[in-house]
């Protein structure tokens, strides 16, 4: 069993903490990012 260090789990934990702390901000950022991609791809 490897419970020493899981980089993927660490990234997910950080993202989850950020999403809980700033749900509206991160949601708006995600929407803006999607809109920018849609603009770039037409």
PDB file with one MODEL, atoms N, CA, C and O in Angstrom:
MODEL        1
ATOM      1  N   UNK A   1       0.839  -1.213   0.000  1.00  0.00           N
ATOM      2  CA  UNK A   1       0.000   0.000   0.000  1.00  0.00           C
ATOM      3  C   UNK A   1       0.871   1.259   0.000  1.00  0.00           C
ATOM      4  O   UNK A   1       1.724   1.429   0.871  1.00  0.00           O
ATOM      5  N   UNK A   2       0.654   2.132  -0.973  1.00  0.00           N
ATOM      6  CA  UNK A   2       1.422   3.369  -1.049  1.00  0.00           C
ATOM      7  C   UNK A   2       0.591   4.523  -0.498  1.00  0.00           C
ATOM      8  O   UNK A   2      -0.336   5.006  -1.149  1.00  0.00           O
ATOM      9  N   UNK A   3       0.933   4.949   0.694  1.00  0.00           N
ATOM     10  CA  UNK A   3       0.252   6.099   1.298  1.00  0.00           C
ATOM     11  C   UNK A   3       1.259   7.211   1.611  1.00  0.00           C
ATOM     12  O   UNK A   3       0.966   8.133   2.372  1.00  0.00           O
ATOM     13  N   UNK A   4       2.444   7.106   1.013  1.00  0.00           N
ATOM     14  CA  UNK A   4       3.509   8.073   1.292  1.00  0.00           C
ATOM     15  C   UNK A   4       3.202   9.421   0.642  1.00  0.00           C
ATOM     16  O   UNK A   4       3.049  10.432   1.328  1.00  0.00           O
ATOM     17  N   UNK A   5       3.114   9.422  -0.686  1.00  0.00           N
ATOM     18  CA  UNK A   5       2.908  10.691  -1.399  1.00  0.00           C
ATOM     19  C   UNK A   5       2.208  10.438  -2.728  1.00  0.00           C
ATOM     20  O   UNK A   5       2.687   9.679  -3.570  1.00  0.00           O
ATOM     21  N   UNK A   6       1.075  11.086  -2.891  1.00  0.00           N
ATOM     22  CA  UNK A   6       0.304  10.940  -4.126  1.00  0.00           C
ATOM     23  C   UNK A   6       0.098  12.334  -4.710  1.00  0.00           C
ATOM     24  O   UNK A   6      -0.785  13.064  -4.259  1.00  0.00           O
ATOM     25  N   UNK A   7       0.901  12.716  -5.709  1.00  0.00           N
ATOM     26  CA  UNK A   7       0.809  14.081  -6.251  1.00  0.00           C
ATOM     27  C   UNK A   7      -0.572  14.418  -6.794  1.00  0.00           C
ATOM     28  O   UNK A   7      -1.047  15.543  -6.639  1.00  0.00           O
ATOM     29  N   UNK A   8      -1.218  13.441  -7.431  1.00  0.00           N
ATOM     30  CA  UNK A   8      -2.553  13.684  -7.974  1.00  0.00           C
ATOM     31  C   UNK A   8      -3.542  14.005  -6.857  1.00  0.00           C
ATOM     32  O   UNK A   8      -4.353  14.923  -6.980  1.00  0.00           O
ATOM     33  N   UNK A   9      -3.469  13.246  -5.773  1.00  0.00           N
ATOM     34  CA  UNK A   9      -4.350  13.485  -4.625  1.00  0.00           C
ATOM     35  C   UNK A   9      -4.089  14.863  -4.042  1.00  0.00           C
ATOM     36  O   UNK A   9      -5.020  15.564  -3.645  1.00  0.00           O
ATOM     37  N   UNK A  10      -2.815  15.251  -3.992  1.00  0.00           N
ATOM     38  CA  UNK A  10      -2.446  16.567  -3.474  1.00  0.00           C
ATOM     39  C   UNK A  10      -3.069  17.674  -4.315  1.00  0.00           C
ATOM     40  O   UNK A  10      -3.627  18.630  -3.777  1.00  0.00           O
ATOM     41  N   UNK A  11      -2.972  17.542  -5.635  1.00  0.00           N
ATOM     42  CA  UNK A  11      -3.553  18.535  -6.550  1.00  0.00           C
ATOM     43  C   UNK A  11      -5.056  18.619  -6.352  1.00  0.00           C
ATOM     44  O   UNK A  11      -5.621  19.711  -6.289  1.00  0.00           O
ATOM     45  N   UNK A  12      -5.710  17.450  -6.253  1.00  0.00           N
ATOM     46  CA  UNK A  12      -7.165  17.414  -6.063  1.00  0.00           C
ATOM     47  C   UNK A  12      -7.539  18.069  -4.735  1.00  0.00           C
ATOM     48  O   UNK A  12      -8.497  18.840  -4.676  1.00  0.00           O
ATOM     49  N   UNK A  13      -6.792  17.769  -3.668  1.00  0.00           N
ATOM     50  CA  UNK A  13      -7.053  18.362  -2.353  1.00  0.00           C
ATOM     51  C   UNK A  13      -6.961  19.885  -2.415  1.00  0.00           C
ATOM     52  O   UNK A  13      -7.826  20.589  -1.895  1.00  0.00           O
ATOM     53  N   UNK A  14      -5.906  20.385  -3.054  1.00  0.00           N
ATOM     54  CA  UNK A  14      -5.711  21.836  -3.160  1.00  0.00           C
ATOM     55  C   UNK A  14      -6.850  22.471  -3.950  1.00  0.00           C
ATOM     56  O   UNK A  14      -7.387  23.509  -3.565  1.00  0.00           O
ATOM     57  N   UNK A  15      -7.210  21.831  -5.063  1.00  0.00           N
ATOM     58  CA  UNK A  15      -8.302  22.358  -5.892  1.00  0.00           C
ATOM     59  C   UNK A  15      -9.624  22.361  -5.143  1.00  0.00           C
ATOM     60  O   UNK A  15     -10.402  23.311  -5.234  1.00  0.00           O
ATOM     61  N   UNK A  16      -9.871  21.283  -4.397  1.00  0.00           N
ATOM     62  CA  UNK A  16     -11.105  21.195  -3.612  1.00  0.00           C
ATOM     63  C   UNK A  16     -11.155  22.280  -2.537  1.00  0.00           C
ATOM     64  O   UNK A  16     -12.193  22.908  -2.329  1.00  0.00           O
ATOM     65  N   UNK A  17     -10.030  22.494  -1.857  1.00  0.00           N
ATOM     66  CA  UNK A  17      -9.965  23.541  -0.832  1.00  0.00           C
ATOM     67  C   UNK A  17     -10.229  24.901  -1.444  1.00  0.00           C
ATOM     68  O   UNK A  17     -10.967  25.709  -0.879  1.00  0.00           O
ATOM     69  N   UNK A  18      -9.625  25.159  -2.604  1.00  0.00           N
ATOM     70  CA  UNK A  18      -9.821  26.437  -3.284  1.00  0.00           C
ATOM     71  C   UNK A  18     -11.274  26.604  -3.710  1.00  0.00           C
ATOM     72  O   UNK A  18     -11.855  27.678  -3.557  1.00  0.00           O
ATOM     73  N   UNK A  19     -11.858  25.531  -4.247  1.00  0.00           N
ATOM     74  CA  UNK A  19     -13.241  25.576  -4.719  1.00  0.00           C
ATOM     75  C   UNK A  19     -14.205  25.820  -3.561  1.00  0.00           C
ATOM     76  O   UNK A  19     -15.206  26.519  -3.718  1.00  0.00           O
ATOM     77  N   UNK A  20     -13.901  25.242  -2.394  1.00  0.00           N
ATOM     78  CA  UNK A  20     -14.759  25.442  -1.218  1.00  0.00           C
ATOM     79  C   UNK A  20     -14.598  26.867  -0.686  1.00  0.00           C
ATOM     80  O   UNK A  20     -15.568  27.499  -0.269  1.00  0.00           O
ATOM     81  N   UNK A  21     -13.351  27.364  -0.709  1.00  0.00           N
ATOM     82  CA  UNK A  21     -13.060  28.687  -0.163  1.00  0.00           C
ATOM     83  C   UNK A  21     -13.625  29.789  -1.053  1.00  0.00           C
ATOM     84  O   UNK A  21     -14.178  30.771  -0.558  1.00  0.00           O
ATOM     85  N   UNK A  22     -13.486  29.624  -2.359  1.00  0.00           N
ATOM     86  CA  UNK A  22     -13.902  30.657  -3.320  1.00  0.00           C
ATOM     87  C   UNK A  22     -14.764  30.035  -4.422  1.00  0.00           C
ATOM     88  O   UNK A  22     -14.360  30.024  -5.584  1.00  0.00           O
ATOM     89  N   UNK A  23     -15.947  29.519  -4.072  1.00  0.00           N
ATOM     90  CA  UNK A  23     -16.734  28.812  -5.097  1.00  0.00           C
ATOM     91  C   UNK A  23     -17.176  29.711  -6.241  1.00  0.00           C
ATOM     92  O   UNK A  23     -17.120  29.312  -7.404  1.00  0.00           O
ATOM     93  N   UNK A  24     -17.617  30.929  -5.916  1.00  0.00           N
ATOM     94  CA  UNK A  24     -18.117  31.842  -6.945  1.00  0.00           C
ATOM     95  C   UNK A  24     -16.966  32.302  -7.831  1.00  0.00           C
ATOM     96  O   UNK A  24     -17.091  32.336  -9.055  1.00  0.00           O
ATOM     97  N   UNK A  25     -15.842  32.658  -7.204  1.00  0.00           N
ATOM     98  CA  UNK A  25     -14.680  33.146  -7.942  1.00  0.00           C
ATOM     99  C   UNK A  25     -14.157  32.085  -8.900  1.00  0.00           C
ATOM    100  O   UNK A  25     -13.901  32.366 -10.071  1.00  0.00           O
ATOM    101  N   UNK A  26     -13.999  30.849  -8.392  1.00  0.00           N
ATOM    102  CA  UNK A  26     -13.462  29.781  -9.236  1.00  0.00           C
ATOM    103  C   UNK A  26     -14.447  29.424 -10.340  1.00  0.00           C
ATOM    104  O   UNK A  26     -14.040  29.079 -11.450  1.00  0.00           O
ATOM    105  N   UNK A  27     -15.756  29.506 -10.037  1.00  0.00           N
ATOM    106  CA  UNK A  27     -16.773  29.207 -11.041  1.00  0.00           C
ATOM    107  C   UNK A  27     -16.732  30.244 -12.162  1.00  0.00           C
ATOM    108  O   UNK A  27     -16.765  29.896 -13.342  1.00  0.00           O
ATOM    109  N   UNK A  28     -16.660  31.515 -11.785  1.00  0.00           N
ATOM    110  CA  UNK A  28     -16.576  32.589 -12.778  1.00  0.00           C
ATOM    111  C   UNK A  28     -15.319  32.445 -13.627  1.00  0.00           C
ATOM    112  O   UNK A  28     -15.352  32.642 -14.841  1.00  0.00           O
ATOM    113  N   UNK A  29     -14.212  32.098 -12.974  1.00  0.00           N
ATOM    114  CA  UNK A  29     -12.944  31.916 -13.686  1.00  0.00           C
ATOM    115  C   UNK A  29     -13.077  30.791 -14.710  1.00  0.00           C
ATOM    116  O   UNK A  29     -12.605  30.908 -15.840  1.00  0.00           O
ATOM    117  N   UNK A  30     -13.723  29.704 -14.302  1.00  0.00           N
ATOM    118  CA  UNK A  30     -13.920  28.564 -15.201  1.00  0.00           C
ATOM    119  C   UNK A  30     -14.792  28.963 -16.387  1.00  0.00           C
ATOM    120  O   UNK A  30     -14.493  28.605 -17.526  1.00  0.00           O
ATOM    121  N   UNK A  31     -15.860  29.697 -16.129  1.00  0.00           N
ATOM    122  CA  UNK A  31     -16.748  30.148 -17.206  1.00  0.00           C
ATOM    123  C   UNK A  31     -16.009  31.056 -18.179  1.00  0.00           C
ATOM    124  O   UNK A  31     -16.146  30.916 -19.394  1.00  0.00           O
ATOM    125  N   UNK A  32     -15.225  31.986 -17.640  1.00  0.00           N
ATOM    126  CA  UNK A  32     -14.440  32.893 -18.477  1.00  0.00           C
ATOM    127  C   UNK A  32     -13.477  32.116 -19.350  1.00  0.00           C
ATOM    128  O   UNK A  32     -13.318  32.408 -20.535  1.00  0.00           O
ATOM    129  N   UNK A  33     -12.830  31.115 -18.750  1.00  0.00           N
ATOM    130  CA  UNK A  33     -11.870  30.280 -19.474  1.00  0.00           C
ATOM    131  C   UNK A  33     -12.563  29.551 -20.628  1.00  0.00           C
ATOM    132  O   UNK A  33     -12.037  29.498 -21.740  1.00  0.00           O
ATOM    133  N   UNK A  34     -13.734  28.997 -20.361  1.00  0.00           N
ATOM    134  CA  UNK A  34     -14.504  28.281 -21.394  1.00  0.00           C
ATOM    135  C   UNK A  34     -14.901  29.247 -22.509  1.00  0.00           C
ATOM    136  O   UNK A  34     -14.798  28.911 -23.689  1.00  0.00           O
ATOM    137  N   UNK A  35     -15.355  30.445 -22.140  1.00  0.00           N
ATOM    138  CA  UNK A  35     -15.746  31.444 -23.142  1.00  0.00           C
ATOM    139  C   UNK A  35     -14.560  31.833 -24.020  1.00  0.00           C
ATOM    140  O   UNK A  35     -14.702  31.989 -25.233  1.00  0.00           O
ATOM    141  N   UNK A  36     -13.393  31.989 -23.403  1.00  0.00           N
ATOM    142  CA  UNK A  36     -12.190  32.340 -24.164  1.00  0.00           C
ATOM    143  C   UNK A  36     -11.823  31.242 -25.153  1.00  0.00           C
ATOM    144  O   UNK A  36     -11.421  31.523 -26.282  1.00  0.00           O
ATOM    145  N   UNK A  37     -11.962  29.993 -24.726  1.00  0.00           N
ATOM    146  CA  UNK A  37     -11.674  28.863 -25.620  1.00  0.00           C
ATOM    147  C   UNK A  37     -12.674  28.858 -26.781  1.00  0.00           C
ATOM    148  O   UNK A  37     -12.292  28.646 -27.932  1.00  0.00           O
ATOM    149  N   UNK A  38     -13.940  29.090 -26.477  1.00  0.00           N
ATOM    150  CA  UNK A  38     -14.977  29.114 -27.519  1.00  0.00           C
ATOM    151  C   UNK A  38     -14.692  30.231 -28.529  1.00  0.00           C
ATOM    152  O   UNK A  38     -14.848  30.034 -29.734  1.00  0.00           O
ATOM    153  N   UNK A  39     -14.277  31.395 -28.039  1.00  0.00           N
ATOM    154  CA  UNK A  39     -13.916  32.506 -28.928  1.00  0.00           C
ATOM    155  C   UNK A  39     -12.747  32.114 -29.827  1.00  0.00           C
ATOM    156  O   UNK A  39     -12.766  32.364 -31.032  1.00  0.00           O
ATOM    157  N   UNK A  40     -11.734  31.498 -29.230  1.00  0.00           N
ATOM    158  CA  UNK A  40     -10.520  31.134 -29.967  1.00  0.00           C
ATOM    159  C   UNK A  40     -10.802  30.069 -31.027  1.00  0.00           C
ATOM    160  O   UNK A  40     -10.201  30.073 -32.101  1.00  0.00           O
ATOM    161  N   UNK A  41     -11.721  29.162 -30.713  1.00  0.00           N
ATOM    162  CA  UNK A  41     -12.016  28.068 -31.642  1.00  0.00           C
ATOM    163  C   UNK A  41     -13.163  28.431 -32.589  1.00  0.00           C
ATOM    164  O   UNK A  41     -13.453  27.693 -33.531  1.00  0.00           O
ATOM    165  N   UNK A  42     -13.814  29.572 -32.334  1.00  0.00           N
ATOM    166  CA  UNK A  42     -14.911  30.008 -33.190  1.00  0.00           C
ATOM    167  C   UNK A  42     -16.194  29.321 -32.812  1.00  0.00           C
ATOM    168  O   UNK A  42     -17.231  29.566 -33.429  1.00  0.00           O
TER     169      UNK A  42
ENDMDL
END
